[in-house]
Amino acid sequence: MKPAGHAGRGPAPVRPLPGPSLHREPEPGRPVAVLRVLLLNASHEPLAVVTGRRALVLVVAGKAECVVERPSGLVRSPSVALAVPAVVRLRRYVRVPYPAPPAVTRAGVLKRDGRRCAYCQARADTVDHVLPRSRGGGHTWENCVACCARCNARKADRLLEELGWALSITPGPPRRGVLGRMWGNEESDPAWEPWLPSAA
């Protein structure tokens, strides 16, 4: 980031400034405070999804750097302008313990799969066990997928091989930042894609 007054250059890192002095010019209809920003560790490992306000505080304080800027929107003070970030990276590596996967719930599976049926991609409103529980399947993240009512009724307690079906996803525990923030596919920003696979 470089001073806003230099033609052809973006905003530059600045010394910490009091939050209230910043004047926001966010994306149309999206206040900076509610914009979602992917926070990376210094190793480029995804940590969490934070608000735009939190991301800017980290950047202004010199604790993080902007990796990907949003195409529009600036946050201004009387002397500087900062680009609104889509991805920020901590300048120092943070060692953090990885939490155990959360308990499997209907809401959690639907959120993880973006409310799309794992078999036909229609809107999902229930959960299916890929390997039916009546045939030894467990109630686990790896064996549960979002499913529409139609596919759920057709599949019943049969195996995918018996129906000639295939999964459109590889089920597993939901992506969860080490700070505890879980996000699902429907929350993902295209700008985050280069980093999300390592969090799957």
Secondary structure, DSSP 8 states (H G I E B T S, - for coil): ---TTSTT----------GGG-EEE-STT--GGG-EEEEE-TTS-EEEEEEHHHHHHHHHTTSEEEEEEEEEEEEE-SS-EEEEEEEEEESS-------------HHHHHHHTTTB-TTT-SB--EEEESS-GGGT--SSTTTEEEE-HHHHHHHTT--HHHHT---SS---S--B-TTS-B--GGG--GGGTTTGGGG-
